[in-house]
Amino acid sequence: MKSINLALQGGGAHGAFTWGVLDALLEDGRLDVQALTGTSAGAMNAAVYATGLAENGPEGARKALLDFWRDVSLDGHIPPAARMLLDVMMAPWKIGAAAGQSVMEASRNVFSAYELNPLDINPLRSVVEKHVNFKMLRETQGPNLFIAATSVHTGKLRIFKRAELTADMLMASAALPFLFRAVEVEGEPYWDGGFMGNPALFPLFNESDVNDIVLVQINPIERDDTPDNAVDIMERVNEITFNAPLLGELRAIDFVSRLISNGALKGTHHKAIRMHRVEAQDKLNAFGTASKLQADWAFFRKLFEIGRETAQDFLSAHYEDIGKRPTLDLAKAIG
């Protein structure tokens, strides 16, 4: 067994790719996950994973993730009223044409989530509360959880930990402001954690003795094409915005690692982090950004299989490197 920490990006429906990655890692059984940091869909994957693991071990975690994604799908058990709201809010995206998507973008400039959703119905809350045992997580030992959310008032990142985790905290991590109201935790409103950390890596530096971080990356850092219409431009701006905090932390890791290798930080508390990455950007990019709001079971299963295959390839290529050397070229990733 080799110890790692997992960093799980958010990315809507593309979080099913991460489900596949986790399933393959659990099935393989050679990695001991000490901590998970996650945002939005990544946070939900982390919490469901931890719940299943605490209840029934690795196979329990695999089943918990399967059941969660099944229930999130259009064939699942989101209450009819909530499903109807979600369909209304997402309908223009499902058209798939730029004209239809432009309607959605235009409506966001006119109406807020408070006007479009006056009853504050979040279709995911009931599913989350069904599949995450928050009380058990708070009261039991297991992998540390670090769930990111962004304070509306200060713009600062807040990290919610396993010992305090509630449904509100998890929902706050996924509260995209144009779709859902800010979620209040202890009287303070929070939006999606991706604005300030997607995912946040620094908790793993300070609160874990494990030096190997496996980043499960969903959102593309690079694209070859130049967007030329309003929708594509907005989508690319969002990708850049949600990747910026991650790139900043990768730069910091690279900087500290070089200082350590040069002996400049000898005798300090700093440690060299070994970064690894599981990603399938070519395959995920082919689906387009609008597919992050697609919720049919067949699509989830397709992403799941891509995630499993990618994780298996990662283990075949890099398992022996874990604990010895990084496999993510940070200079290339941030350059």
C-alpha positions as CSV (number, residue, x, y, z in Angstrom):
1,M,0.0,0.0,0.0
2,K,1.2,3.5,-0.9
3,S,-0.3,6.6,0.7
4,I,-1.7,9.4,-1.4
5,N,-3.9,12.5,-1.1
6,L,-6.5,13.1,-3.8
7,A,-7.5,16.5,-5.2
8,L,-10.8,16.4,-7.0
9,Q,-11.8,19.2,-9.4
10,G,-15.4,20.3,-9.9
11,G,-17.0,20.2,-13.3
12,G,-20.7,19.4,-13.2
13,A,-21.7,16.2,-15.0
14,H,-18.0,15.7,-15.9
15,G,-17.6,14.7,-12.2
16,A,-18.7,11.3,-13.4
17,F,-15.2,11.0,-14.9
18,T,-13.9,11.3,-11.4
19,W,-16.3,8.7,-10.2
20,G,-14.7,6.3,-12.7
21,V,-11.2,7.2,-11.5
22,L,-12.2,6.6,-7.9
23,D,-13.8,3.3,-8.8
24,A,-10.7,2.1,-10.5
25,L,-8.4,3.1,-7.6
26,L,-10.7,1.4,-5.1
27,E,-10.8,-1.8,-7.2
28,D,-7.0,-1.8,-7.6
29,G,-6.6,-1.6,-3.8
30,R,-2.9,-0.5,-3.7
31,L,-3.4,3.1,-2.7
32,D,-4.3,4.3,0.8
33,V,-6.1,7.6,0.5
34,Q,-5.3,9.7,3.5
35,A,-7.1,12.9,2.5
36,L,-9.4,14.2,-0.2
37,T,-9.8,17.9,-1.1
38,G,-12.7,18.7,-3.5
39,T,-14.8,21.4,-4.9
40,S,-18.4,21.3,-6.3
41,A,-18.8,17.9,-8.0
42,G,-15.4,16.9,-6.6
43,A,-16.6,17.7,-3.1
44,M,-19.6,15.5,-3.6
45,N,-17.5,12.7,-4.9
46,A,-15.2,13.0,-1.9
47,A,-18.1,13.0,0.7
48,V,-19.9,10.1,-0.9
49,Y,-16.6,8.2,-1.2
50,A,-15.8,8.8,2.5
51,T,-19.4,7.7,3.6
52,G,-19.2,4.4,1.7
53,L,-15.7,3.7,2.9
54,A,-16.8,4.3,6.5
55,E,-19.8,2.1,6.2
56,N,-18.5,-0.9,4.2
57,G,-14.9,-0.4,3.2
58,P,-13.6,0.0,-0.4
59,E,-16.5,-2.0,-1.9
60,G,-18.9,0.1,0.1
61,A,-17.3,3.2,-1.4
62,R,-17.7,1.9,-4.9
63,K,-21.3,1.1,-4.4
64,A,-22.0,4.4,-2.7
65,L,-20.6,6.3,-5.7
66,L,-22.6,4.2,-8.1
67,D,-25.8,4.8,-6.2
68,F,-25.2,8.5,-6.0
69,W,-24.5,9.1,-9.7
70,R,-27.5,6.9,-10.6
71,D,-29.8,9.0,-8.4
72,V,-28.4,12.3,-9.8
73,S,-29.2,11.1,-13.4
74,L,-32.4,11.8,-15.2
75,D,-33.4,8.2,-14.4
76,G,-32.7,8.7,-10.7
77,H,-34.7,9.8,-7.7
78,I,-34.5,13.6,-7.6
79,P,-38.0,14.7,-6.5
80,P,-40.3,15.5,-9.5
81,A,-40.8,19.2,-8.5
82,A,-37.0,19.7,-8.2
83,R,-36.4,17.8,-11.5
84,M,-38.9,20.0,-13.2
85,L,-37.1,23.1,-12.0
86,L,-33.8,21.8,-13.1
87,D,-35.1,21.0,-16.5
88,V,-36.5,24.5,-16.9
89,M,-33.3,26.1,-15.8
90,M,-31.1,23.9,-18.0
91,A,-33.4,23.6,-21.0
92,P,-31.6,26.2,-23.3
93,W,-28.3,24.4,-22.8
94,K,-29.8,21.1,-23.9
95,I,-30.7,22.6,-27.3
96,G,-27.0,22.4,-28.1
97,A,-27.0,25.2,-30.6
98,A,-25.3,28.5,-30.0
99,A,-28.6,30.4,-30.4
100,G,-30.3,28.3,-27.7
101,Q,-27.3,28.8,-25.3
102,S,-27.4,32.5,-26.0
103,V,-30.9,32.6,-24.6
104,M,-29.6,31.2,-21.4
105,E,-26.8,33.6,-21.2
106,A,-29.1,36.5,-21.9
107,S,-31.6,35.4,-19.2
108,R,-28.7,35.3,-16.7
109,N,-28.1,39.0,-17.3
110,V,-31.8,39.8,-16.6
111,F,-32.8,37.3,-13.8
112,S,-30.9,36.1,-10.8
113,A,-31.3,32.7,-9.1
114,Y,-33.5,34.5,-6.5
115,E,-36.0,35.4,-9.2
116,L,-35.7,32.2,-11.3
117,N,-35.9,30.0,-8.2
118,P,-37.9,31.9,-5.5
119,L,-38.5,28.8,-3.4
120,D,-34.8,28.1,-3.3
121,I,-35.2,24.5,-4.5
122,N,-31.8,22.8,-5.0
123,P,-32.4,19.5,-6.9
124,L,-29.2,18.0,-5.6
125,R,-29.8,18.5,-1.9
126,S,-32.2,15.6,-1.4
127,V,-29.8,13.3,-3.2
128,V,-26.8,14.5,-1.2
129,E,-28.6,14.1,2.1
130,K,-29.6,10.5,1.1
131,H,-26.1,9.4,0.1
132,V,-23.8,11.3,2.6
133,N,-24.1,10.4,6.3
134,F,-22.8,13.7,7.7
135,K,-23.3,12.6,11.3
136,M,-21.3,9.5,10.8
137,L,-18.5,11.4,9.0
138,R,-18.2,13.9,11.8
139,E,-18.0,11.2,14.5
140,T,-15.7,8.6,12.8
141,Q,-12.1,8.4,11.7
142,G,-11.2,8.1,8.1
143,P,-9.7,10.1,5.2
144,N,-9.6,13.8,6.0
145,L,-12.0,15.9,3.9
146,F,-11.4,19.4,2.8
147,I,-14.4,21.0,1.0
148,A,-13.9,24.4,-0.6
149,A,-16.5,27.3,-0.8
150,T,-16.1,31.0,-1.6
151,S,-17.4,33.6,0.8
152,V,-19.7,36.0,-0.9
153,H,-18.9,38.9,1.4
154,T,-15.1,38.6,1.5
155,G,-14.3,36.7,-1.7
156,K,-12.0,34.5,0.4
157,L,-11.8,30.7,0.3
158,R,-13.1,28.7,3.2
159,I,-12.3,25.1,3.8
160,F,-14.8,22.9,5.6
161,K,-13.4,19.8,7.3
162,R,-14.7,16.3,8.0
163,A,-15.2,16.9,11.7
164,E,-17.6,19.8,11.0
165,L,-19.2,18.9,7.7
166,T,-22.9,19.5,7.1
167,A,-25.2,19.3,4.1
168,D,-25.1,23.1,3.9
169,M,-21.3,23.2,3.7
170,L,-21.3,20.6,0.9
171,M,-24.1,22.4,-1.0
172,A,-22.2,25.7,-0.6
173,S,-19.3,24.2,-2.5
174,A,-21.5,23.7,-5.5
175,A,-23.6,26.8,-5.4
176,L,-23.0,28.4,-8.8
177,P,-24.4,31.9,-8.4
178,F,-26.4,32.1,-11.6
179,L,-28.2,28.8,-10.9
180,F,-28.6,28.7,-7.1
181,R,-28.8,31.1,-4.2
182,A,-25.9,31.5,-2.0
183,V,-25.9,28.9,0.8
184,E,-25.6,30.3,4.3
185,V,-23.3,28.6,6.8
186,E,-23.1,30.1,10.3
187,G,-24.8,33.3,9.0
188,E,-22.4,33.9,6.1
189,P,-23.3,33.3,2.5
190,Y,-21.1,31.1,0.2
191,W,-20.9,30.4,-3.5
192,D,-19.1,27.7,-5.5
193,G,-15.6,27.0,-4.2
194,G,-14.2,26.9,-7.7
195,F,-13.8,30.7,-7.8
196,M,-11.0,30.4,-5.3
197,G,-9.9,26.8,-5.3
198,N,-10.7,24.1,-7.9
199,P,-9.6,22.2,-5.9
200,A,-7.7,23.8,-3.0
201,L,-4.3,22.1,-2.5
202,F,-2.9,24.0,0.5
203,P,-4.8,22.1,3.2
204,L,-2.9,19.0,2.1
205,F,0.4,20.7,2.7
206,N,-0.5,21.8,6.2
207,E,-2.6,19.0,7.6
208,S,-1.2,15.8,6.0
209,D,2.1,14.0,6.3
210,V,1.7,12.5,2.8
211,N,3.7,14.2,0.1
212,D,2.1,12.6,-2.9
213,I,-1.0,14.4,-4.4
214,V,-2.9,12.9,-7.2
215,L,-4.9,15.6,-9.0
216,V,-8.0,14.4,-10.9
217,Q,-8.4,17.1,-13.4
218,I,-11.6,17.8,-15.4
219,N,-11.4,21.3,-16.7
220,P,-9.0,22.0,-19.6
221,I,-6.1,24.4,-19.0
222,E,-5.3,24.6,-22.7
223,R,-7.5,24.7,-25.8
224,D,-6.3,24.9,-29.4
225,D,-9.2,26.9,-30.8
226,T,-10.0,30.6,-30.4
227,P,-13.7,31.1,-29.4
228,D,-15.5,33.5,-31.7
229,N,-19.1,33.8,-30.4
230,A,-20.5,35.0,-27.1
231,V,-21.2,31.6,-25.6
232,D,-17.9,30.0,-26.5
233,I,-16.1,33.1,-25.2
234,M,-17.9,33.0,-21.9
235,E,-17.3,29.3,-21.5
236,R,-13.5,29.8,-22.1
237,V,-13.5,32.7,-19.6
238,N,-15.1,30.5,-17.0
239,E,-12.5,27.8,-17.6
240,I,-9.7,30.2,-17.2
241,T,-11.3,31.7,-14.1
242,F,-11.9,28.3,-12.4
243,N,-8.4,27.1,-13.3
244,A,-6.5,30.2,-12.1
245,P,-6.3,29.3,-8.3
246,L,-5.1,25.8,-9.2
247,L,-2.3,27.2,-11.5
248,G,-1.3,29.5,-8.7
249,E,-0.9,26.6,-6.2
250,L,1.0,24.5,-8.8
251,R,3.4,27.5,-9.3
252,A,4.0,27.6,-5.5
253,I,4.7,23.9,-5.4
254,D,7.2,24.2,-8.2
255,F,8.9,27.2,-6.6
256,V,9.2,25.5,-3.2
257,S,10.4,22.2,-4.7
258,R,13.2,24.1,-6.6
259,L,14.2,25.9,-3.4
260,I,14.3,22.6,-1.5
261,S,16.4,20.9,-4.2
262,N,18.8,23.8,-4.1
263,G,19.2,23.6,-0.3
264,A,17.7,27.0,0.3
265,L,15.0,25.8,2.7
266,K,17.1,23.3,4.7
267,G,15.9,23.2,8.3
268,T,12.5,24.7,7.6
269,H,9.0,23.1,7.7
270,H,8.6,23.2,3.9
271,K,8.4,19.9,2.1
272,A,8.7,18.8,-1.5
273,I,5.3,17.8,-2.9
274,R,5.2,15.1,-5.5
275,M,2.4,16.0,-7.9
276,H,0.7,13.4,-10.1
277,R,-2.3,14.0,-12.5
278,V,-5.1,11.8,-13.9
279,E,-6.7,13.5,-16.8
280,A,-8.3,12.8,-20.2
281,Q,-8.6,16.3,-21.7
282,D,-8.8,15.1,-25.3
283,K,-11.7,12.9,-24.6
284,L,-13.5,15.2,-22.2
285,N,-13.1,18.3,-24.5
286,A,-14.8,16.5,-27.3
287,F,-18.1,16.6,-25.3
288,G,-18.1,20.4,-25.0
289,T,-18.7,22.6,-22.0
290,A,-22.5,22.5,-22.3
291,S,-22.3,18.7,-21.6
292,K,-21.4,19.6,-18.0
293,L,-25.1,20.1,-17.5
294,Q,-26.1,16.9,-19.2
295,A,-27.6,14.4,-16.7
296,D,-28.7,11.2,-18.5
297,W,-27.4,7.9,-17.2
298,A,-25.8,6.8,-20.5
299,F,-23.6,9.9,-20.5
300,F,-22.6,9.4,-16.9
301,R,-21.7,5.8,-17.7
302,K,-19.6,6.9,-20.7
303,L,-17.7,9.4,-18.5
304,F,-17.3,6.7,-15.8
305,E,-15.7,4.2,-18.3
306,I,-13.3,6.9,-19.5
307,G,-12.4,7.7,-15.9
308,R,-11.8,4.0,-15.1
309,E,-9.6,3.4,-18.2
310,T,-7.6,6.6,-17.5
311,A,-7.0,5.7,-13.9
312,Q,-5.9,2.1,-14.9
313,D,-3.5,3.6,-17.4
314,F,-2.1,6.0,-14.7
315,L,-1.5,3.1,-12.3
316,S,0.2,1.0,-15.0
317,A,2.5,3.8,-15.9
318,H,3.1,5.5,-12.6
319,Y,2.3,3.3,-9.6
320,E,6.0,2.6,-9.0
321,D,6.7,6.4,-9.0
322,I,4.4,7.2,-6.2
323,G,6.4,7.8,-3.0
324,K,9.6,8.3,-5.1
325,R,9.2,11.1,-7.7
326,P,6.6,13.4,-9.2
327,T,5.0,12.4,-12.5
328,L,3.4,15.8,-13.4
329,D,5.8,18.1,-15.1
330,L,4.9,21.3,-13.3
331,A,7.1,23.5,-15.5
332,K,5.1,22.4,-18.5
333,A,1.7,22.5,-16.7
334,I,2.1,26.1,-15.5
335,G,4.3,27.4,-18.4
